[in-house]
Amino acid sequence: AAVESLLCARVSDTMMGSGDKHNPNTELIAQGLANLASASVGGLPATGALARTAANIRAGGQTPVAGMVHAATILAVMSVAAPLAENVPLPTLSAILVIVALNMGEWQNFKALRSWPEKDAQLFLLAFFLTVLQ
């Protein structure tokens, strides 16, 4: 969980391009305290979510408040729409997930692979195929 959260923070630093850097110590202490509090009331541990963070940044989010608004919006939508979800056919939900996955893929990297150092390209392809085959 710690490694995933630090990876998420690092990727978001890079995507933001503003030069701001996260503080890993603060990140891990806050995550640890949040997970302890969550466990004390029967909750599950949480980590940084790279997909949601990337979507938030691409949508123009620039501060932690954007993540909070995103979470509150999802909670509100799920509270209202959850009873309606049982009426949506599973193939429709599957199609939505496929479209989201395709939109998240950074396909331009495949075009640039030939200009990358050979070891970097091999590592990228290995990670890609292991992720897909998992």
N, CA and C atoms as an extended XYZ file, in Angstrom:
402
Properties=species:S:1:pos:R:3:atomname:S:1:resname:S:1:resid:I:1 pbc="F F F"
N         0.829       -1.193        0.000 N   ALA     1
C         0.000        0.000        0.000 CA  ALA     1
C         0.871        1.254        0.000 C   ALA     1
N         1.947        1.209        0.778 N   ALA     2
C         2.831        2.374        0.847 CA  ALA     2
C         3.503        2.633       -0.490 C   ALA     2
N         3.987        1.577       -1.123 N   VAL     3
C         4.672        1.735       -2.409 CA  VAL     3
C         3.688        2.252       -3.457 C   VAL     3
N         2.468        1.710       -3.464 N   GLU     4
C         1.470        2.167       -4.434 CA  GLU     4
C         1.130        3.641       -4.223 C   GLU     4
N         0.988        4.056       -2.985 N   SER     5
C         0.673        5.456       -2.708 CA  SER     5
C         1.809        6.380       -3.116 C   SER     5
N         3.052        5.971       -2.844 N   LEU     6
C         4.189        6.794       -3.240 CA  LEU     6
C         4.321        6.854       -4.762 C   LEU     6
N         4.033        5.737       -5.436 N   LEU     7
C         4.039        5.740       -6.900 CA  LEU     7
C         2.979        6.690       -7.425 C   LEU     7
N         1.791        6.632       -6.840 N   CYS     8
C         0.696        7.511       -7.255 CA  CYS     8
C         1.097        8.977       -7.068 C   CYS     8
N         1.703        9.295       -5.936 N   ALA     9
C         2.123       10.673       -5.672 CA  ALA     9
C         3.191       11.118       -6.662 C   ALA     9
N         4.103       10.228       -6.952 N   ARG    10
C         5.185       10.570       -7.895 CA  ARG    10
C         4.641       10.800       -9.310 C   ARG    10
N         3.738        9.925       -9.731 N   VAL    11
C         3.145       10.077      -11.062 CA  VAL    11
C         2.338       11.367      -11.135 C   VAL    11
N         1.602       11.679      -10.076 N   SER    12
C         0.807       12.909      -10.098 CA  SER    12
C         1.712       14.139      -10.109 C   SER    12
N         2.840       14.074       -9.416 N   ASP    13
C         3.812       15.178       -9.485 CA  ASP    13
C         4.256       15.398      -10.922 C   ASP    13
N         4.554       14.309      -11.612 N   THR    14
C         5.018       14.387      -12.995 CA  THR    14
C         3.913       14.895      -13.919 C   THR    14
N         2.701       14.397      -13.742 N   MET    15
C         1.589       14.805      -14.611 CA  MET    15
C         1.238       16.269      -14.420 C   MET    15
N         1.353       16.755      -13.202 N   MET    16
C         0.998       18.146      -12.927 CA  MET    16
C         1.969       19.097      -13.624 C   MET    16
N         3.244       18.714      -13.680 N   GLY    17
C         4.223       19.530      -14.378 CA  GLY    17
C         4.501       20.880      -13.745 C   GLY    17
N         4.041       21.090      -12.520 N   SER    18
C         4.204       22.393      -11.885 CA  SER    18
C         5.508       22.507      -11.102 C   SER    18
N         6.230       21.388      -10.970 N   GLY    19
C         7.469       21.415      -10.214 CA  GLY    19
C         7.280       21.126       -8.735 C   GLY    19
N         6.032       21.093       -8.271 N   ASP    20
C         5.773       20.743       -6.875 CA  ASP    20
C         6.090       19.274       -6.653 C   ASP    20
N         6.598       18.968       -5.481 N   LYS    21
C         6.913       17.587       -5.138 CA  LYS    21
C         6.215       17.230       -3.831 C   LYS    21
N         5.745       16.001       -3.753 N   HIS    22
C         5.114       15.530       -2.532 CA  HIS    22
C         6.183       15.266       -1.471 C   HIS    22
N         5.760       15.208       -0.230 N   ASN    23
C         6.650       14.871        0.872 CA  ASN    23
C         6.354       13.423        1.253 C   ASN    23
N         7.254       12.477        0.938 N   PRO    24
C         6.965       11.062        1.192 CA  PRO    24
C         6.693       10.756        2.661 C   PRO    24
N         7.392       11.418        3.573 N   ASN    25
C         7.166       11.157        4.999 CA  ASN    25
C         5.754       11.553        5.407 C   ASN    25
N         5.334       12.725        4.999 N   THR    26
C         3.984       13.186        5.316 CA  THR    26
C         2.949       12.252        4.702 C   THR    26
N         3.192       11.848        3.467 N   GLU    27
C         2.280       10.938        2.753 CA  GLU    27
C         2.090        9.635        3.535 C   GLU    27
N         3.194        9.024        3.945 N   LEU    28
C         3.118        7.729        4.617 CA  LEU    28
C         2.543        7.837        6.027 C   LEU    28
N         2.888        8.899        6.754 N   ILE    29
C         2.331        9.080        8.099 CA  ILE    29
C         0.829        9.294        8.017 C   ILE    29
N         0.389       10.140        7.093 N   ALA    30
C        -1.048       10.393        6.943 CA  ALA    30
C        -1.782        9.124        6.519 C   ALA    30
N        -1.202        8.363        5.599 N   GLN    31
C        -1.849        7.124        5.167 CA  GLN    31
C        -1.921        6.128        6.316 C   GLN    31
N        -0.858        6.014        7.077 N   GLY    32
C        -0.858        5.101        8.225 CA  GLY    32
C        -1.917        5.473        9.253 C   GLY    32
N        -2.009        6.761        9.575 N   LEU    33
C        -3.019        7.210       10.541 CA  LEU    33
C        -4.434        6.988       10.011 C   LEU    33
N        -4.629        7.268        8.731 N   ALA    34
C        -5.954        7.058        8.134 CA  ALA    34
C        -6.326        5.583        8.147 C   ALA    34
N        -5.381        4.712        7.861 N   ASN    35
C        -5.671        3.283        7.857 CA  ASN    35
C        -5.909        2.751        9.266 C   ASN    35
N        -5.207        3.298       10.247 N   LEU    36
C        -5.482        2.912       11.637 CA  LEU    36
C        -6.890        3.343       12.042 C   LEU    36
N        -7.254        4.566       11.684 N   ALA    37
C        -8.595        5.054       12.013 CA  ALA    37
C        -9.650        4.223       11.289 C   ALA    37
N        -9.406        3.896       10.046 N   SER    38
C       -10.345        3.090        9.269 CA  SER    38
C       -10.523        1.709        9.905 C   SER    38
N        -9.413        1.084       10.281 N   ALA    39
C        -9.483       -0.249       10.889 CA  ALA    39
C       -10.206       -0.227       12.227 C   ALA    39
N       -10.104        0.881       12.946 N   SER    40
C       -10.746        0.949       14.267 CA  SER    40
C       -12.270        0.953       14.173 C   SER    40
N       -12.799        1.264       13.005 N   VAL    41
C       -14.257        1.231       12.819 CA  VAL    41
C       -14.673        0.163       11.811 C   VAL    41
N       -13.772       -0.804       11.569 N   GLY    42
C       -14.103       -1.919       10.694 CA  GLY    42
C       -13.894       -1.657        9.221 C   GLY    42
N       -13.197       -0.575        8.879 N   GLY    43
C       -12.954       -0.256        7.473 CA  GLY    43
C       -11.769       -1.007        6.911 C   GLY    43
N       -11.562       -0.860        5.624 N   LEU    44
C       -10.445       -1.497        4.934 CA  LEU    44
C        -9.333       -0.482        4.692 C   LEU    44
N        -8.096       -0.961        4.581 N   PRO    45
C        -6.998       -0.033        4.299 CA  PRO    45
C        -7.158        0.609        2.927 C   PRO    45
N        -6.631        1.802        2.795 N   ALA    46
C        -6.730        2.542        1.534 CA  ALA    46
C        -5.341        2.880        1.029 C   ALA    46
N        -5.236        3.025       -0.277 N   THR    47
C        -3.975        3.433       -0.898 CA  THR    47
C        -4.278        4.554       -1.881 C   THR    47
N        -3.219        5.136       -2.421 N   GLY    48
C        -3.403        6.099       -3.498 CA  GLY    48
C        -3.931        5.361       -4.718 C   GLY    48
N        -4.883        5.935       -5.399 N   ALA    49
C        -5.475        5.289       -6.568 CA  ALA    49
C        -5.011        6.016       -7.822 C   ALA    49
N        -4.112        5.387       -8.548 N   LEU    50
C        -3.500        6.032       -9.698 CA  LEU    50
C        -4.517        6.380      -10.773 C   LEU    50
N        -5.458        5.496      -11.034 N   ALA    51
C        -6.436        5.758      -12.103 CA  ALA    51
C        -7.288        6.984      -11.773 C   ALA    51
N        -7.772        7.070      -10.538 N   ARG    52
C        -8.596        8.228      -10.156 CA  ARG    52
C        -7.771        9.502      -10.121 C   ARG    52
N        -6.535        9.396       -9.653 N   THR    53
C        -5.669       10.575       -9.614 CA  THR    53
C        -5.395       11.086      -11.025 C   THR    53
N        -5.071       10.171      -11.937 N   ALA    54
C        -4.791       10.574      -13.323 CA  ALA    54
C        -6.033       11.191      -13.963 C   ALA    54
N        -7.192       10.588      -13.731 N   ALA    55
C        -8.439       11.139      -14.296 CA  ALA    55
C        -8.706       12.531      -13.741 C   ALA    55
N        -8.466       12.706      -12.456 N   ASN    56
C        -8.690       13.991      -11.812 CA  ASN    56
C        -7.758       15.062      -12.382 C   ASN    56
N        -6.502       14.725      -12.573 N   ILE    57
C        -5.539       15.693      -13.116 CA  ILE    57
C        -5.896       16.032      -14.557 C   ILE    57
N        -6.252       15.012      -15.340 N   ARG    58
C        -6.625       15.259      -16.743 CA  ARG    58
C        -7.881       16.111      -16.846 C   ARG    58
N        -8.738       16.048      -15.823 N   ALA    59
C        -9.961       16.857      -15.819 CA  ALA    59
C        -9.694       18.273      -15.318 C   ALA    59
N        -8.452       18.562      -14.917 N   GLY    60
C        -8.098       19.917      -14.509 CA  GLY    60
C        -7.901       20.102      -13.016 C   GLY    60
N        -8.021       19.033      -12.235 N   GLY    61
C        -7.812       19.137      -10.787 CA  GLY    61
C        -6.366       19.475      -10.474 C   GLY    61
N        -6.155       20.442       -9.565 N   GLN    62
C        -4.790       20.871       -9.252 CA  GLN    62
C        -4.488       20.867       -7.757 C   GLN    62
N        -5.485       20.679       -6.916 N   THR    63
C        -5.261       20.713       -5.471 CA  THR    63
C        -5.892       19.488       -4.824 C   THR    63
N        -5.564       19.208       -3.562 N   PRO    64
C        -6.198       18.094       -2.865 CA  PRO    64
C        -7.721       18.250       -2.764 C   PRO    64
N        -8.190       19.477       -2.817 N   VAL    65
C        -9.643       19.701       -2.749 CA  VAL    65
C       -10.335       19.047       -3.951 C   VAL    65
N        -9.658       19.022       -5.099 N   ALA    66
C       -10.234       18.381       -6.287 CA  ALA    66
C       -10.497       16.906       -6.020 C   ALA    66
N        -9.586       16.239       -5.328 N   GLY    67
C        -9.788       14.835       -4.963 CA  GLY    67
C       -10.950       14.659       -4.005 C   GLY    67
N       -11.099       15.582       -3.066 N   MET    68
C       -12.214       15.503       -2.118 CA  MET    68
C       -13.555       15.722       -2.819 C   MET    68
N       -13.582       16.686       -3.728 N   VAL    69
C       -14.812       16.934       -4.495 CA  VAL    69
C       -15.143       15.721       -5.352 C   VAL    69
N       -14.118       15.120       -5.949 N   HIS    70
C       -14.299       13.912       -6.756 CA  HIS    70
C       -14.913       12.796       -5.904 C   HIS    70
N       -14.363       12.569       -4.716 N   ALA    71
C       -14.874       11.529       -3.831 CA  ALA    71
C       -16.311       11.820       -3.389 C   ALA    71
N       -16.595       13.070       -3.044 N   ALA    72
C       -17.954       13.433       -2.632 CA  ALA    72
C       -18.952       13.262       -3.771 C   ALA    72
N       -18.511       13.592       -4.988 N   THR    73
C       -19.382       13.426       -6.156 CA  THR    73
C       -19.680       11.950       -6.402 C   THR    73
N       -18.653       11.111       -6.307 N   ILE    74
C       -18.874        9.670       -6.488 CA  ILE    74
C       -19.810        9.137       -5.413 C   ILE    74
N       -19.624        9.566       -4.177 N   LEU    75
C       -20.510        9.132       -3.091 CA  LEU    75
C       -21.947        9.543       -3.359 C   LEU    75
N       -22.151       10.785       -3.793 N   ALA    76
C       -23.508       11.267       -4.065 CA  ALA    76
C       -24.143       10.497       -5.224 C   ALA    76
N       -23.389       10.316       -6.290 N   VAL    77
C       -23.925        9.596       -7.448 CA  VAL    77
C       -24.246        8.150       -7.080 C   VAL    77
N       -23.341        7.503       -6.359 N   MET    78
C       -23.579        6.109       -5.974 CA  MET    78
C       -24.750        5.977       -5.006 C   MET    78
N       -24.919        6.947       -4.132 N   SER    79
C       -26.046        6.897       -3.191 CA  SER    79
C       -27.375        6.983       -3.918 C   SER    79
N       -27.414        7.786       -4.969 N   VAL    80
C       -28.650        7.959       -5.725 CA  VAL    80
C       -28.817        6.870       -6.780 C   VAL    80
N       -27.727        6.539       -7.473 N   ALA    81
C       -27.832        5.659       -8.636 CA  ALA    81
C       -27.656        4.175       -8.326 C   ALA    81
N       -27.167        3.832       -7.147 N   ALA    82
C       -26.918        2.420       -6.840 CA  ALA    82
C       -28.161        1.551       -7.023 C   ALA    82
N       -29.325        1.983       -6.547 N   PRO    83
C       -30.502        1.129       -6.759 CA  PRO    83
C       -30.850        0.957       -8.239 C   PRO    83
N       -30.487        1.916       -9.070 N   LEU    84
C       -30.783        1.822      -10.495 CA  LEU    84
C       -29.793        0.917      -11.233 C   LEU    84
N       -28.629        0.682      -10.649 N   ALA    85
C       -27.577       -0.082      -11.325 CA  ALA    85
C       -27.996       -1.523      -11.593 C   ALA    85
N       -28.880       -2.060      -10.789 N   GLU    86
C       -29.301       -3.449      -11.016 CA  GLU    86
C       -30.069       -3.605      -12.322 C   GLU    86
N       -30.543       -2.501      -12.883 N   ASN    87
C       -31.275       -2.552      -14.144 CA  ASN    87
C       -30.366       -2.464      -15.365 C   ASN    87
N       -29.071       -2.185      -15.148 N   VAL    88
C       -28.129       -2.054      -16.259 CA  VAL    88
C       -27.561       -3.442      -16.569 C   VAL    88
N       -27.678       -3.890      -17.820 N   PRO    89
C       -27.141       -5.212      -18.175 CA  PRO    89
C       -25.622       -5.271      -17.991 C   PRO    89
N       -25.117       -6.409      -17.530 N   LEU    90
C       -23.679       -6.560      -17.310 CA  LEU    90
C       -22.848       -6.345      -18.572 C   LEU    90
N       -23.302       -6.772      -19.762 N   PRO    91
C       -22.494       -6.467      -20.958 CA  PRO    91
C       -22.325       -4.966      -21.190 C   PRO    91
N       -23.308       -4.171      -20.810 N   THR    92
C       -23.198       -2.717      -20.938 CA  THR    92
C       -22.129       -2.179      -19.998 C   THR    92
N       -22.133       -2.661      -18.756 N   LEU    93
C       -21.098       -2.245      -17.805 CA  LEU    93
C       -19.718       -2.684      -18.278 C   LEU    93
N       -19.629       -3.872      -18.861 N   SER    94
C       -18.350       -4.355      -19.390 CA  SER    94
C       -17.853       -3.456      -20.513 C   SER    94
N       -18.762       -3.056      -21.392 N   ALA    95
C       -18.369       -2.172      -22.495 CA  ALA    95
C       -17.860       -0.834      -21.970 C   ALA    95
N       -18.513       -0.312      -20.942 N   ILE    96
C       -18.068        0.955      -20.347 CA  ILE    96
C       -16.659        0.801      -19.777 C   ILE    96
N       -16.406       -0.312      -19.090 N   LEU    97
C       -15.073       -0.541      -18.530 CA  LEU    97
C       -14.017       -0.658      -19.617 C   LEU    97
N       -14.340       -1.305      -20.725 N   VAL    98
C       -13.388       -1.432      -21.832 CA  VAL    98
C       -13.069       -0.051      -22.407 C   VAL    98
N       -14.079        0.778      -22.596 N   ILE    99
C       -13.865        2.129      -23.136 CA  ILE    99
C       -13.003        2.953      -22.184 C   ILE    99
N       -13.282        2.859      -20.892 N   VAL   100
C       -12.481        3.595      -19.904 CA  VAL   100
C       -11.028        3.116      -19.954 C   VAL   100
N       -10.819        1.818      -20.014 N   ALA   101
C        -9.457        1.272      -20.073 CA  ALA   101
C        -8.737        1.742      -21.333 C   ALA   101
N        -9.437        1.741      -22.466 N   LEU   102
C        -8.813        2.201      -23.705 CA  LEU   102
C        -8.451        3.680      -23.638 C   LEU   102
N        -9.295        4.477      -23.002 N   ASN   103
C        -9.011        5.906      -22.874 CA  ASN   103
C        -7.868        6.179      -21.900 C   ASN   103
N        -7.664        5.290      -20.939 N   MET   104
C        -6.577        5.470      -19.974 CA  MET   104
C        -5.226        5.067      -20.555 C   MET   104
N        -5.230        4.206      -21.551 N   GLY   105
C        -3.976        3.754      -22.150 CA  GLY   105
C        -3.246        4.919      -22.796 C   GLY   105
N        -1.976        4.990      -22.577 N   GLU   106
C        -1.167        6.051      -23.180 CA  GLU   106
C        -0.551        5.481      -24.449 C   GLU   106
N        -1.380        5.351      -25.471 N   TRP   107
C        -1.018        4.650      -26.693 CA  TRP   107
C         0.088        5.345      -27.461 C   TRP   107
N         0.307        6.642      -27.253 N   GLN   108
C         1.382        7.342      -27.952 CA  GLN   108
C         2.745        6.780      -27.565 C   GLN   108
N         2.837        6.133      -26.393 N   ASN   109
C         4.116        5.544      -25.985 CA  ASN   109
C         4.548        4.422      -26.927 C   ASN   109
N         3.585        3.703      -27.494 N   PHE   110
C         3.934        2.622      -28.413 CA  PHE   110
C         4.576        3.177      -29.688 C   PHE   110
N         4.129        4.349      -30.122 N   LYS   111
C         4.723        4.970      -31.308 CA  LYS   111
C         6.162        5.414      -31.023 C   LYS   111
N         6.412        5.819      -29.787 N   ALA   112
C         7.726        6.345      -29.421 CA  ALA   112
C         8.712        5.255      -29.009 C   ALA   112
N         8.276        4.006      -28.921 N   LEU   113
C         9.140        2.929      -28.431 CA  LEU   113
C        10.446        2.800      -29.205 C   LEU   113
N        10.404        3.029      -30.500 N   ARG   114
C        11.615        2.858      -31.320 CA  ARG   114
C        12.707        3.859      -30.949 C   ARG   114
N        12.313        4.995      -30.399 N   SER   115
C        13.312        6.011      -30.037 CA  SER   115
C        13.809        5.850      -28.597 C   SER   115
N        13.213        4.933      -27.849 N   TRP   116
C        13.629        4.701      -26.467 CA  TRP   116
C        14.866        3.813      -26.425 C   TRP   116
N        15.630        3.906      -25.336 N   PRO   117
C        16.714        2.928      -25.149 CA  PRO   117
C        16.110        1.514      -25.110 C   PRO   117
N        16.845        0.552      -25.632 N   GLU   118
C        16.322       -0.807      -25.787 CA  GLU   118
C        15.819       -1.396      -24.468 C   GLU   118
N        16.581       -1.223      -23.401 N   LYS   119
C        16.182       -1.788      -22.095 CA  LYS   119
C        14.885       -1.146      -21.586 C   LYS   119
N        14.730        0.161      -21.787 N   ASP   120
C        13.504        0.844      -21.373 CA  ASP   120
C        12.304        0.316      -22.142 C   ASP   120
N        12.479        0.130      -23.438 N   ALA   121
C        11.393       -0.374      -24.276 CA  ALA   121
C        11.015       -1.796      -23.857 C   ALA   121
N        12.022       -2.627      -23.567 N   GLN   122
C        11.737       -3.993      -23.137 CA  GLN   122
C        10.987       -4.001      -21.804 C   GLN   122
N        11.405       -3.154      -20.881 N   LEU   123
C        10.748       -3.082      -19.580 CA  LEU   123
C         9.303       -2.595      -19.720 C   LEU   123
N         9.101       -1.596      -20.575 N   PHE   124
C         7.757       -1.081      -20.826 CA  PHE   124
C         6.858       -2.190      -21.378 C   PHE   124
N         7.349       -2.912      -22.382 N   LEU   125
C         6.548       -3.976      -22.987 CA  LEU   125
C         6.298       -5.121      -22.007 C   LEU   125
N         7.293       -5.457      -21.205 N   LEU   126
C         7.105       -6.507      -20.201 CA  LEU   126
C         6.020       -6.112      -19.203 C   LEU   126
N         6.107       -4.876      -18.701 N   ALA   127
C         5.094       -4.400      -17.753 CA  ALA   127
C         3.715       -4.371      -18.396 C   ALA   127
N         3.657       -3.931      -19.655 N   PHE   128
C         2.378       -3.873      -20.373 CA  PHE   128
C         1.763       -5.263      -20.481 C   PHE   128
N         2.528       -6.227      -20.987 N   PHE   129
C         1.977       -7.559      -21.203 CA  PHE   129
C         1.659       -8.281      -19.896 C   PHE   129
N         2.491       -8.100      -18.865 N   LEU   130
C         2.176       -8.708      -17.576 CA  LEU   130
C         0.894       -8.140      -16.977 C   LEU   130
N         0.693       -6.844      -17.169 N   THR   131
C        -0.537       -6.209      -16.680 CA  THR   131
C        -1.740       -6.735      -17.431 C   THR   131
N        -1.638       -6.835      -18.738 N   VAL   132
C        -2.756       -7.307      -19.554 CA  VAL   132
C        -3.056       -8.776      -19.273 C   VAL   132
N        -2.027       -9.587      -19.116 N   LEU   133
C        -2.220      -11.025      -18.914 CA  LEU   133
C        -2.597      -11.390      -17.485 C   LEU   133
N        -2.458      -10.466      -16.591 N   GLN   134
C        -2.753      -10.750      -15.179 CA  GLN   134
C        -4.174      -11.077      -15.064 C   GLN   134
